[in-house]
Amino acid sequence: MDKKLVFASNNEHKLEEMRSILGVSYFIVSLREIGCFEDIPETADTLAGNALLKARHIKMYYNYDCFADDTGLEVKALNNAPGVYSARYAGELKDSEANMRKILKELENLPDRTARFRTIIALILGGKEYLFEGVVEGEITKEARGNAGFGYDPIFVPHGYNETFAEMRADVKNKISHRAKAVEKLKAFLI
Ligand code: IMP
């Protein structure tokens, strides 16, 4: 296997997920493994913009084929907020509990609790740029439920299910999630 692809992340959980899906055909390399330790700017105001910023940084400064992802929770009644600002919705501390409380408060008197997670993956391969999107539609609960997962998982119930992402087994979530769908598209393109 000689095809090397940098994934612009140091998140072990995500790297593991990518390796299990793409690992048969590609050697997936982390930022640490290429010696990239700087904070890559994520200053765009769209998910695609941020994913591209990260992938272009790797291509420009390290000259590797690479891909990067960016994810947001989009709540319909909040004009698709927090979207690209999901990680720091309640402030720079990136506190998931505070982020969830803020959404529950904002939705308190609003009847429409429709929301979706959206992931964009930007791939730079052979000097060309490609984008892949994965979406999972669902509803925001009235209160947080479950301990698994991370981020907004305890307040999101995907359509067709009764449990929140945080109440589901990881393998169930990882089959239907926004990220899984985007990675499956990337895989279909690459392999
Ligand atoms: P990232 O682009 O994957 O770093 O995601 C940005 C933010 O979106 C995270 O900090 C989380 O708050 C949220 N997020 C991303 N993916 C998920 C998920 O699968 N479940 C819950 N929250 C998520």
Residues whose N, C-alpha, C, O or C-beta is under 5 A from the ligand:
A	BS01	IMP	D69 D70 T71 G72 S86 A87 F150 G151 Y152 D153
